[in-house]
Amino acid sequence: MKLNRTSFSAAAILLASVALPGISHATVTVLGWPGGSEETALRATVEAYNAQSGIADADKVELLFFNRDGFYDKLQADMAAGSNAFDVNLVATYSIGRYAPYMEPVDLGADAGKVFGESVLKTMQFDGKQYGVPTDLSLHFMYYRKDLVDALMQDDAAKKKYAEIAKEHLGKDLQPKDPDSWTWDDWAATTLYFSKQVNSDSPVRYGTVLQMKNLLFNMMVFQSLPRSYGADWTDKDGNVTVDSDAYKTGLELYRKLYDAGASPKDSLSYEYAETNAAFGAGQAATALQWNAAAADLTNAEKTPAVAAVTGIVAPPAGPNGRADHIHGLGLGLNKNAKNKEGAVKFLKWLATEDAALLYARSGGSPALAPDVAAKVSNERPDLVKLGEFASQYGYVMNGATSANALSIYELQAKEFTGYWAGQQSLEDALAHTKTGMQDLLKK
Amino acid sequence: MAIVNRAEGRAYLTPLVGFLLFFLGFPAAVNLVYSISTVSFETLRSPSLTGFGNYAAVLADREFWGAVSFSMRFGVLTALAECLIGLFLAVFLTPLLARRSYLMAPLMLPLMVAPAMIGLMYRLVLHEFAGPVPYYLFEWFGDSPAFLDVDNAFRTLLVVEILQWTPFAFLLFYMAYAAIPLEVREAASLDGASALKALWWIELPLMLPTLVIAFFIRFIDGFRVFDNVYALTGSGAGGSTTSLSIYIYQAFFKGGAIGKAVAASVVLFLASLAVLYGLNWITGRGRR
């Protein structure tokens, strides 16, 4: 009997410990982007929010994370089913249109523009309405080996060889340049020069690491190249323009470099992680890669082979100047939220300068207005570069926040990688993409 | 007198039938409706019936037939290789395993790993800059092939699948081989049959049901492959490794073409049913 009473008490305590926190505390549930710096920063920021004296127990925030793999598919299924398991959910620039029917716009107040800048707030807008607070911005850096490029610039024999390679493979008279003034042709010539297959004297195996896997995110990395030649998904009248000369130039350059051996043979299965591994191994001279990789590639403990000699510039220029794909991750309001009032209160707070600075100091990558970024420039110098590149070269393709933007990226990934892999001609790839995009943008 | 009368039998079966109808019948019915509807994630609860356009779109889609071809080749080749290697191992390792049965445990280890983990593992193992295989190939021969390019991806995936699932075929064949009565083998030996003749004329015929079942289980698994292929090549290179399961997944989630994806799954279901009935007919004819 005593045992039974003890068991009963233990079970009651266990149940209470599991159930009570849910009842007495967090009633605003936030579904965040799991893993990485975003989760770390969000945890720290939410902790500070909950610790404020003016926040009622009923409005305290609880975090919810699930796996990154298939995140958007799971979110899609949950939201389409009308889930109210979370009040605030993650949203990204390229998926706003897809999730907007299940979300409610939020008014972040006039000060949000001063904290983030209007162009960054736009990454969370759809049909002119604000659907979220921009928490993290992603764009691309051109990473390069300073030691290799410096050696090339100082060696006359190497310069001669470089010019010969540029003439033979690209048909152009080019000389080595400082990476910050590269055009895409300069970059291509440099990658060919640093490829063993083209130049057996190259100190590294490859000139670059192209991300050519059939993956939508790889299209975002690629498209800054055609964009700098004037590419867009549609013209101002809404006609699909993916079969433009700009896209052809970009696609052909990737194919030419891959076929010439300037990128690893398995590049057709490469994405973010493989590119980091290749560049980090010291066997590639350049890599067009996400800004998120900067922390690892310049960290001597994580990447000892190249951390000290890794330089970072914006992507090279085309005839239309430089272009850098930007998209934001943010948090917005679920239409079926159980505690809308509490959720809006949290989102408004998240858009304040104090919250944005706290998020930045905790490891997040918010794109902040220059005067706000200056306040964390000592702790986060990379955020200054992020803001600078985003404001000078950042772009969003026409239609890239539409309901089917993700599907369009998927379509491009399938067709473009099919061309790079030699599975279909350039004309076929572009024709299939154009037809598919017309259908997807019409829906 | 029957142990259980008809009414009791029905009463006992009702929960099972109810369970099957609810958990299998309901999704199947929903699938059939979606397959003849125009439906999106926004209209999941109110699809509009539009006829057989989704089926026409699937059957006219070159990628669907590419995926069917990949799945068929992958299923047949992996099942064949796994059964042949499994049979070879069963015949040659049985004497050793009879004395040292603990060796069975390490042989079964690959079966313990989730296919998606196998895909991730080989992504690392075959990576030119992080993987041990390319590292040693560069060390010894100065070069390493592109394991996952358009020419080699299919072969690489075959090897990965075969390495993981051959132990399954081996396990079945080992049990069947070991179950053959010793007297049968002794009688054959007394009649002067060589080991090879005994294998061909006596042991293999006795193992035939197991061989057929193992082949079809492995074929079905190979045909519907998803996890390891998706983790390793993501349907690349250039879409050359898109299995039927990956095609359906991509059409549903990535393309948002729910009706088309579901129509493809219904086609797959009907084809599977035809194969199973065909198999049943063949084995039934064999017994007669």
Interface residues (C-beta under 8 A of the other chain):
Chain A: G70 D73 Q76 A77 A80 A81 R98 P101 M212 K213 N214 L215 L216 P264 K265 D266 L268 S269 E271 E274 A277 A278 G280 A281 Q283 N404 L406 S407 E410 L411 K414 T417 G418 Y419 W420 A421 G422 Q423 Q424 K443
Chain B: S40 F41 E42 L44 R123 L126 H127 E128 F129 A130 P145 A146 F147 L148 D149 V150 A153 L232 T233 G234 S235 G236 A237 G238 G239 S240 Q250 F253 K254 G255 G256
